[in-house]
Amino acid sequence: MIKTEKMPIWVFLAFSSIETRKGALILINACVIFSIYCIPFPLFFEDNELIKAIFLIDDWSWIAMMAPMSLWYWISLKWVDKNSGWKESSPD
């Protein structure tokens, strides 16, 4: 990502070590997948031992952190897309 003078600090912090749009999309997709995993499914399926074994999170604290992070990354991606902040890919 190219750091410009007009780039807000919250955008720079989101993608400071990511150089391409593809890398940012991978980060956002991973964050969304982990956000879904962080839903406390054992609270909804109390009788199912398999659900309790697969989904180890049994409180809302993780989803309360992961959902805003996913939103932050997505809004930052939209800002960088709108302001042409990605490095041009060089043919190798």
N, C-alpha and C positions, 0 to 999 in steps of 0.2 A: 504494500500500500504506500502511496506517495503522501507524505505529510505536507500539507499546505498551511499557509498562514491563517486561512479562514476556517480550518477544521477545528470543531469543538474538541475539548479534551476527552469527553465521554466517548466520542467516536474513535479517537486515537487510542485510548486505553482498551477498547474492545478488540481492535485488530492491529495492535502495534507490532506483533511478530508474525502476522499473516500477510503474505505478499500478493496473493491472487484471490480473485472472486471465488474460484473453485474451493480453495482452502477455507474461505469464510462460510461457504455453503456446507461444507463437511462439518465444520464446528457447529453451525446452527442445527443441522440435522441430528448430530450426536446429542446436542443439548435437549432437543425436543424428545428424542427417544428416551433419554435418561429422565426427563420430566415425567413422561408417561409411566416409566418404571417406578417413580417415586410416589405415585398415588398409593395410598395405604389399602391395597386390595384385601389384606387379611381382615380388616374391619368390616368389609361387606360380605365376605365368605367365611364366616367363623367356623363353620362345620367342615370345611374342606382343608384337609391337611396338606394336600399337594400345593394349593395356593399359598399356604403359610410357609411351605418349604422353598418355593420359588421366589416369592415376593417377601423379602425379609423386613421391609420397612413397615412399621405399624403405627406411625404417627404422621401428622401433616407438616412437620417442620421442614422436611427436604423439599417437598413440592412448593412450599412457601418461598424457598430460595431459588429453585430451578426455574419456575415459571417466569419470574421477573428477569432472570438472566437470559432466558431464551428471547423474551420480548426485547430486551436491550440489544442483543446481538442482531436481531432482525431489523430494528429501527436503525441501528448503525449501518447495516448493509444497505438499506434504502438511501441513507444519507450519502454514503460513498458512491453508490450507483448514480445518484442524481448529480453529484459534483465531480464525476470522472476522476476518482481517486485511485483507481487500480493501475498497476504497472502494465504496460503493453507487453504482451507475450512475444518473446523473440524466437524466431524459427531456428531450431538447432539441427 
